[in-house]
Amino acid sequence: MEGKSSSKPSPTATSTPTLRMHSSARKKLSVKNFYLLEYNVVSAFFWGAVFVRVLLIFYLLGPENVAEGTADFTKWVQTGALLEVVHSTAGLVRSPVMTTVIQVASRILLVWGVVYLFPESGGKAIAYSTMVLSWSITEIIRYAYYAYAIQGTTPQWLTWLRYNTFFILYPTGVASELLVIFASLGEAKEFSESYALLLKIIVAIYIPGFYTMFTHMLKQRRRVLKTVGKRRED
């Protein structure tokens, strides 16, 4: 499910043209913030690679070949997000542990428990392409935003993207995830009746889960934009 919130110290609203930092600025970061900066920059890069890969294969070979060309890479990039649970549990970031677990677990289920197990059904669905595109755009923006925020120099346009694009990307991502699961149910039933039932239960959980995560993002949006508005007045 979309709408993640992790790996950032605090948002700001000034402007800078690049994710790079001068060596002197890097020296001012604590060890924790330096690590989080590198984590976010690397994560943004890998999700950018996922985004480009999906677009190229979709355009050149068609949507039915997207999963074959991107699923393995995407699953490992997404698995790397398990570090965000560690970050939250260890107190490196302020994100609630349970919220982070829900956000990461839902995607781990999709990449390992659906697309990996049932590539001929879940992986072939066109919803796979829209799902991964929604994820990658969300993550490029999110990780770039956090990387800037750690440096204390978040561009206003990036803050706007972070707290407005989820209105589109979160629903499209969740809808695509559900469609991928639905497409795999037949193959899942052949694999195991119990596993197919588990997937149906998870689908039912998506409804309250969507509400919880979407309202969480709305609260974040109000808080951050309120802070930005106060800075503009000052």
C-alpha positions as CSV (number, residue, x, y, z in Angstrom):
1,M,0.0,0.0,0.0
2,E,1.1,3.5,-0.7
3,G,1.7,6.6,1.5
4,K,4.9,5.7,3.3
5,S,6.4,8.0,5.9
6,S,9.9,7.2,7.1
7,S,13.6,8.0,7.1
8,K,13.5,11.8,7.6
9,P,14.3,14.1,10.5
10,S,12.2,17.1,9.8
11,P,10.8,18.9,6.7
12,T,11.9,22.4,5.6
13,A,10.8,24.6,2.7
14,T,13.8,26.4,1.2
15,S,15.3,25.6,-2.2
16,T,18.4,23.9,-3.5
17,P,19.0,22.6,-7.1
18,T,20.5,19.2,-6.4
19,L,20.7,16.2,-4.0
20,R,24.4,16.7,-3.8
21,M,26.1,18.2,-0.8
22,H,29.5,19.9,-0.6
23,S,32.0,18.0,1.5
24,S,31.9,20.8,4.2
25,A,28.1,20.4,4.5
26,R,28.5,16.6,4.8
27,K,30.9,17.0,7.7
28,K,28.2,18.9,9.6
29,L,25.8,15.9,9.6
30,S,25.7,13.5,12.5
31,V,26.6,9.9,11.7
32,K,22.9,9.0,11.9
33,N,21.8,11.7,9.5
34,F,24.7,10.9,7.1
35,Y,23.5,7.3,7.0
36,L,19.9,8.3,6.5
37,L,21.0,10.7,3.7
38,E,22.9,8.0,1.9
39,Y,20.0,5.5,2.4
40,N,17.5,7.9,0.9
41,V,19.7,8.9,-2.1
42,V,20.4,5.3,-3.0
43,S,16.8,4.4,-2.6
44,A,15.7,7.2,-4.8
45,F,18.2,6.1,-7.4
46,F,17.0,2.5,-7.5
47,W,13.4,3.4,-7.7
48,G,14.3,5.7,-10.5
49,A,15.8,2.7,-12.3
50,V,12.6,0.8,-11.7
51,F,10.6,3.6,-13.2
52,V,12.7,3.9,-16.3
53,R,12.8,0.1,-16.8
54,V,9.0,-0.2,-16.5
55,L,8.4,2.6,-19.0
56,L,10.9,1.2,-21.6
57,I,9.6,-2.3,-21.5
58,F,5.9,-1.2,-21.5
59,Y,6.6,1.0,-24.6
60,L,8.9,-1.3,-26.5
61,L,7.6,-4.8,-25.6
62,G,4.1,-4.3,-24.2
63,P,2.6,-4.5,-20.7
64,E,2.5,-8.3,-20.7
65,N,6.3,-8.3,-20.7
66,V,6.8,-5.7,-17.9
67,A,6.8,-8.1,-15.0
68,E,9.2,-10.5,-16.8
69,G,11.7,-7.7,-17.3
70,T,11.3,-5.9,-14.0
71,A,9.9,-8.2,-11.3
72,D,13.2,-9.6,-10.0
73,F,14.8,-6.2,-9.8
74,T,11.7,-4.6,-8.2
75,K,11.3,-7.2,-5.6
76,W,14.9,-6.7,-4.3
77,V,14.5,-2.9,-4.3
78,Q,11.3,-3.2,-2.4
79,T,12.8,-5.8,0.0
80,G,15.4,-3.2,0.9
81,A,12.6,-1.1,2.4
82,L,12.7,-3.6,5.3
83,L,15.4,-1.4,6.6
84,E,12.7,1.2,7.3
85,V,11.2,-1.0,9.9
86,V,14.6,-1.2,11.5
87,H,15.0,2.5,11.3
88,S,11.6,3.1,13.0
89,T,12.2,0.4,15.7
90,A,15.6,1.7,16.5
91,G,14.4,5.3,16.8
92,L,16.4,6.6,13.9
93,V,13.3,8.1,12.4
94,R,10.0,9.4,14.0
95,S,7.7,7.1,12.0
96,P,5.4,4.9,14.1
97,V,6.6,1.3,14.0
98,M,3.2,-0.3,13.3
99,T,2.4,2.1,10.4
100,T,5.8,1.4,8.8
101,V,5.3,-2.4,9.2
102,I,1.9,-2.2,7.5
103,Q,3.2,-0.1,4.7
104,V,6.3,-2.3,4.0
105,A,4.5,-5.7,4.6
106,S,1.8,-5.0,2.0
107,R,4.4,-4.5,-0.7
108,I,6.5,-7.4,0.4
109,L,3.4,-9.5,0.0
110,L,2.9,-8.3,-3.6
111,V,6.4,-8.8,-4.8
112,W,7.1,-12.1,-3.1
113,G,3.7,-13.6,-2.2
114,V,1.9,-12.8,-5.4
115,V,4.1,-11.8,-8.4
116,Y,7.0,-14.1,-7.5
117,L,4.8,-17.1,-6.8
118,F,2.3,-16.5,-9.6
119,P,4.1,-14.7,-12.5
120,E,1.7,-16.1,-15.1
121,S,-1.3,-14.5,-13.5
122,G,-0.4,-11.6,-11.2
123,G,2.7,-10.7,-13.2
124,K,0.9,-10.7,-16.5
125,A,-1.9,-8.3,-15.4
126,I,-1.6,-4.8,-16.8
127,A,-2.3,-3.7,-13.2
128,Y,1.3,-4.8,-12.4
129,S,2.6,-2.0,-14.6
130,T,0.4,0.7,-13.0
131,M,1.2,-0.7,-9.6
132,V,4.9,-0.5,-10.0
133,L,4.7,2.9,-11.7
134,S,2.7,4.3,-8.8
135,W,5.2,2.8,-6.4
136,S,8.2,4.1,-8.2
137,I,6.9,7.7,-8.7
138,T,5.9,7.8,-5.0
139,E,9.2,6.6,-3.8
140,I,11.4,8.8,-6.1
141,I,9.5,11.8,-4.6
142,R,9.5,10.5,-1.1
143,Y,13.2,9.6,-0.8
144,A,14.3,12.8,-2.6
145,Y,12.2,14.8,-0.2
146,Y,13.7,13.1,2.8
147,A,17.2,13.5,1.5
148,Y,16.7,17.2,1.1
149,A,15.0,17.4,4.5
150,I,18.0,15.9,6.2
151,Q,20.1,18.6,4.7
152,G,17.6,21.3,5.8
153,T,17.1,22.5,2.2
154,T,13.8,21.1,0.9
155,P,12.6,22.9,-2.3
156,Q,9.0,24.1,-2.2
157,W,8.1,22.3,-5.4
158,L,9.3,19.0,-3.9
159,T,7.3,19.6,-0.7
160,W,4.3,20.2,-2.9
161,L,4.8,17.0,-4.8
162,R,5.3,15.0,-1.6
163,Y,2.1,16.1,-0.1
164,N,-0.2,16.3,-3.1
165,T,0.7,13.6,-5.6
166,F,-0.5,10.9,-3.1
167,F,-4.1,12.0,-3.9
168,I,-3.6,10.2,-7.2
169,L,-0.7,7.8,-6.6
170,Y,-2.1,6.2,-3.5
171,P,-5.5,5.2,-4.9
172,T,-4.0,4.1,-8.2
173,G,-1.4,2.1,-6.4
174,V,-3.9,0.4,-4.0
175,A,-6.3,-0.3,-6.8
176,S,-3.6,-1.9,-8.9
177,E,-2.4,-4.0,-6.0
178,L,-5.9,-5.3,-5.5
179,L,-6.2,-6.1,-9.2
180,V,-2.9,-8.0,-9.2
181,I,-4.1,-10.0,-6.2
182,F,-7.5,-10.7,-7.9
183,A,-5.7,-11.8,-11.1
184,S,-3.6,-14.3,-9.1
185,L,-6.4,-15.9,-7.1
186,G,-7.1,-18.7,-9.6
187,E,-3.4,-19.8,-9.6
188,A,-3.2,-19.3,-5.9
189,K,-6.2,-21.7,-5.4
190,E,-4.3,-24.3,-7.4
191,F,-1.3,-23.7,-5.3
192,S,-3.1,-23.9,-2.0
193,E,-6.8,-23.4,-0.9
194,S,-5.6,-22.0,2.4
195,Y,-3.2,-19.5,0.7
196,A,-6.0,-18.3,-1.7
197,L,-8.2,-17.8,1.4
198,L,-5.4,-15.8,3.0
199,L,-5.2,-13.5,0.0
200,K,-8.9,-12.9,0.1
201,I,-8.7,-12.0,3.8
202,I,-5.9,-9.6,3.0
203,V,-8.0,-8.0,0.3
204,A,-10.7,-7.4,2.9
205,I,-8.1,-5.8,5.2
206,Y,-7.2,-3.4,2.4
207,I,-10.4,-1.3,2.9
208,P,-9.8,-0.2,6.5
209,G,-6.0,-0.2,5.7
210,F,-6.5,2.3,2.9
211,Y,-8.6,4.6,5.1
212,T,-6.0,4.4,7.9
213,M,-3.0,5.2,5.7
214,F,-4.8,7.8,3.6
215,T,-5.9,9.8,6.6
216,H,-2.4,9.4,8.0
217,M,-1.1,11.1,4.9
218,L,-3.8,13.8,5.2
219,K,-2.7,14.6,8.7
220,Q,0.9,14.8,7.7
221,R,0.0,17.1,4.8
222,R,-1.9,19.5,7.0
223,R,0.9,19.6,9.5
224,V,3.7,20.1,7.0
225,L,1.9,22.7,4.8
226,K,0.9,24.6,8.0
227,T,4.5,24.8,9.0
228,V,5.5,25.9,5.5
229,G,2.8,28.6,5.6
230,K,4.2,29.9,8.9
231,R,7.7,30.1,7.5
232,R,6.4,32.1,4.5
233,E,4.8,34.6,6.9
234,D,8.0,34.9,8.8
